[in-house]
Amino acid sequence: MRRIAALLTIVAASLFGVVPAVAADGPVRQFPQSVTLGFYRGQVVSYLDFGPVKLTRGNKIAPIWVVANGVEAQRNIIDTVPGRRDYTPLWAVRVVTWKDGATPRVLRSRSAVDAAVRSGQATVRSMPIVVNCPVL
């Protein structure tokens, strides 16, 4: 009878889109984690932000560009994703700042950041921080 009640609970939950994770030895405890959106070569990607980390010898890192004074629709920019040889969830923070007199716009790729810097409209500054943000 308990098995039938448990099965009915799972079926009812699945009808409402809430299915508890179950392992062989019981339910799996889940923790909420907000997803952050960013840009990869013009496309929107999502990633988890676990915050700053301390590097150890041999850690592989990639740059992530954060626009300090951009438009509201601006997101962080990365240039690699899972499946690429250069992918890593550890990101060295680079701050992009639009210069006075420049008209901020949404930058969606590394090449757009590079073009803004080459044209004299923005600067990029490396920060002494690495964050752990695995791309989903």
Secondary structure, DSSP 8 states (H G I E B T S, - for coil): -HHHHHHHHHHHHHHTT----EETTEE-------EEEEEETTEEEEEE---B----TT---EEEEEETT--TT--EEES--TTSTT--SEEEEEEEEE-TT-------SHHHHHHHHHTTSEEEEEEEEEEE--B-
